[in-house]
Amino acid sequence: MLQDAFGRSFEYLRLSITEVCNFSCTYCLPDGYRKKPGPGFMRLDEIARLACGFADLGTWKIRITGGEPSVRKDFVQVIETLAATPGVRRLATTTNGYRLNKNAKTWREAGLQAINVSVDSFRDDVFHKVTGHDRLAEVLRGIEACLEADYDAVKINAVLLKGINDQDLDLFLDYVKHRPVSMRFIELMRTGDNADYFGRYHVSASVVSEALERAGWVRKTRAAGAGPAVEYVHGDYVGSIGLIAPYAKDFCKSCNRLRVSALGKLHLCLFTEFGMDLRPLLQADDQLDELKAFLGKSLQSKAVSHFLDDGITGGNHRFADIGG
């Protein structure tokens, strides 16, 4: 098993396969994707070897991230490869939803079991303002296609933004009233270059948790292998609500996930200063033992927590660079 020096086990891998995204969300890629010089993103064979190494060490859940992962022409092959990896029991992805309506069934049949779709507002004008695209109706059709395709879990992600969507809780709740969907609110996080944006739009996730509790929502027991969200349920609602609050006390205590960027770099935390290059260990099948040894050793340097409260944001400037 992959364990760090604090006894935390890591059965969850967030695996980025591209930094490219066709949306320009204000909190992530406000200027859109701009290609950088250097090596290309990991090939399919490298992704396969990486997954085998992690799975051999007890990682059983993989989330495919980006950028927007579905921009890769071999996205279906990536799904098939990861789903066929011995030891991987849960395969998910996070998407902006632009290709979802036409592909939800195909991806499900390829082996994808769970999906998160980014929807920061159910108001057309606000969605357009945040993402740079007038595609809300299209994305919502894609979510319905996922429900029809019988995914094990369908979740919606919304980044909380003060003055933009923090007053729209009722709209989000209405959506999950009769749908088996988890609505997840993510507290805006500080990065290396968003100080002004963060200062203007950050709002604590406690605003939502307090409103939910006043309305009779109750906290759900954390499931094995779950991500960082605190889940709430209500007897009158089919769906649920999740809160990801990185500034909350003891947020890192239950950390169970690692990240690998599309360039093949291991990030022990979203807010580390740098990633450790795994690609030299992904070039041949006989490197598996060396890869596993490197992963196990690297975990021993993982810090007990991030240091966001101290204003330390690490080397990450855009979440699209390492998969959020």
N, C-alpha and C positions, 0 to 999 in steps of 0.2 A: 504493500500500500504506500501511496505517496503521503508522507506526513512531514509537517514542519517541526521546528524546535519547541513549539507550544502545544503539540499534541493534536493539531487540527489535521483532518484527513481531507484529501482533495479528489473527490469523485466526479467533479464537474469541470469540463473544459469549454471555454468560449474560444472558438476557432474562427479567426477572420480569414476570408479567402480573397478579399479584394479591398482596396481603399477607395475604389471608384463608387460614386453615388450620383444619380441623375437628379436628385433633389438638392436644394440649397437651404436647408433649415437654418434659421437664424442662430440657434444655439450650438450648431455642429459644423456646418460648412456654409457660412453666410455668403462667401464668394464663389461657391460651387467647387467641384473637384478640379484640382490643377495637378497635372502629372509632374512628378518629381524625377530627376535623373537617378540612375542606379539600377539595381537588379529588378527583374520582374517579380510578380507574385508567385507563390508556391505552385508547382505543377501538381497534377493529380497524383502522380506516383509518390511525390514528397508528402502530400497530404495523407495518403494511405499509410505510409511508414510511420508518420507522426502519430496517427490514430492508434496504430498497433502498439506503439511504445507506451502511450498513455493507458490504453486498455489493459495491457499486461500488468500495469501497476495499480489497477483497481478503478480507473476512471470509467464509469459506465454511462455517463450522460455527456453528450456533446451538443453545443449550440453553434450553428453556423452563422457567422456574423459578417459584417463588412465595415465601411461602405454599405452598398446595397448588394448582397450576395448574388441575387438573381441576375445581375448584369453579366456574370460570367457565362460564356456560351456552353461550358461543360457543367453547369449547375446541377442538372439531373444526374450526371455521372458522379459528381461529388456526393450527392445524396445517396446514390446506390452504393458507392464505395464505403462510405462511413456506416451505412446501415448494415452492411455485410461484415463489418469488422467484429471478430469474436470478442465478446465482453461488452460491447456497446448495446445497452438495453433501451436507451432513450435518445432520440435524435430530434432536435428542434432547430428552428431558425428564427431570426428576427428580420423583418422586411418592411420597406415603406409601402408595400402593397400594390405597386403600380402594375405588376404582372400577375397579380393574384387571381383575378377573375378568370383568366384563361388557363391558368396553370395549377390551381389548387388541387384538382383531382390527380393530375399527372405527378405532382410532387408527392402526394399521399401514396400513390401506387409505387413510387420509387423507394419509399421507406421512411419518409418524413412523418413524424408522429405528432409533433406539437409546433405551434406557430405563434409568434408575437408580431403584431402589426402596429406600426406607429400611426397614431391619430391624435394630434395635439388639440384638436377642436372639432366639434360637430357643427360648427357654424362655417359655412362656405368661405366667407370673407376672411375669417381668422385663420382657417386652414391654409388659405392661399397666402396670407401675410407671413405665416411662419415657415411654410415649406417652399414658397416660390412657385407653387403649382396649383392650378384650379382643378384638382382631381379628387375631391372628397367623395363624390358620388361613386366614382370608379373604384376607389379603395373600399368603400362600404359594400359594394357588390362583391368584391373579393372576399371580404369577411364572411358574407353569407355563403359564398361558394365553399369556404372552408368548413362551415357548419354542415353543409350538404355533403361534403366529402368525408365527414365523420372523423375528423381529427380528434385525437385523445384530449387535446387541450387547445383552446383558442384564447389568446390574450391580446389586449389592446394596451399599448404604451402611450402615455402622455407625459411630457415634461412639464412640470408646474411652472408657470410664468406669471408673475405678478402683474395684474392689470390686463392680462391677455386671456387667460383661461381659468384663473383661480376662482372666479365667481360663477363658473359654469357647472358646478358639481351636479346640479339637478339634471342637466342635459346628459351628463355621463351616466348618472344613476338610471335615468329613463331607458337608456340603451340596454342596460343589463337586467332590466326588470323582468323581461320574458325571454332572455337569451342566455344560454349556458356559456357565458363569456366572462373572463376575469378582466376587469378594468384596473390598470396599474398606473399609479401616479408616481413619477420619478422626480425627486427634488433636484433642482438645477445645481450642478457642481462647478466649482471654480477650476479653471485650467490655467495654463501658463500665460495665455494671452486674452482672456475674456473678463478681466477685472471690471471694466466699465459696464459690460453687459450683465455680469453677475450682480454687481451692485444695484443695477436698475431693476432687474427682473427676478431676483431670488426671493422665494417665499418658502417658509418652513413647511414641511409635510405635516407638521402638527396641526396646521390650519384645517387640513382634510380629516385627520384622525379625530380631532375634537368634534367636528361637525358630524362625522359618522356615528360616534358614540352617543351624541345627543339624539340622533335619529334612531337609535336602537340597534345599530350594527355591533356585532361582537367579534372579538379576535379569535381566529382559528388556530389550532395547533399546527406548528410547522411540520411539513411532510419531509420524509427522508429524501435527500438529494435536491431539495428545493433551493431556489435562488434566494436573493436577499430580501425579497418582499415580505412584509407583514400582511397577512391576509385577514380580511373581514367578511363576515357573512350575515345575512338577514333573512328571517323566515319568509318575508314577503317578496323576496327577489330570487330569481333563478340563478343569476350570475353572482359574482363576488367582486370585492375591491381589494387591491393590493397597494401597499405603500412602500416605496424604496427611499429610505431616509438616511443617507450616508453621514449626516451630521448628528444623528441620534447616538446616545450613549451606548457603548458596547456593540456598535454596528459590525465591527470586524471580528467580534468574538466567535461568531459562527461561520466565518469565511470557509467556503468549501470549493472555491473555484480558482482556476488559473486561466491565463490568457496567452494565446499565441497569435501574433500579428500575421498579416498576409505575406509579410517578408520572411516569416519563419523565426521570429524572435519571441522568446519566452518572457512574459511580463508577470512577475509574481504578484503585482497589484496594479490596478488601473492608474495609480499615481506614483509608480516607480520612476526613477531618473532615466533608466535605459532598459532595453531588452537584451537578453542573452541569445546569441545567434545559435539556432539549432540546425540550420541548413547543411552545414558540413557533415552532420550526422544523419542526413536523410537521403543520401545519394545511392545507397545500396542496401539490399535486404539483410546482409550480414552485419550491419551496424546496429542492430536492435539492442544488443546488450550494452553497447557503449552509450546509446541514446538513453536507455533506462538509468544507467549509472549516473549520467550527467543530470538527469531530471531529479533523481533522489538527492544528489549532493546539493543542487541549486536550491532546493526547498529549505535547506538549513539556514539560508540567509534571508528568508522572508521575515519582514518585520512584524511585530505584534499587531500593528494597525497602520492605517494611513495617518497622515498628520495634517489633515485639512484644517482642523481647528487652530493650528499654528500658522496657517497661511502657506504651508508647504504643499505645492500641487504637483511636484515631480516634473519630469521632462515632457509629459504629454501636453500637446497644444490643441490638437483636434481629436475628438473621440473616434472619428472615422479612421484614424491612423492605426488604432489597435482594436477596433471592434466594440468600443463602448463597454 
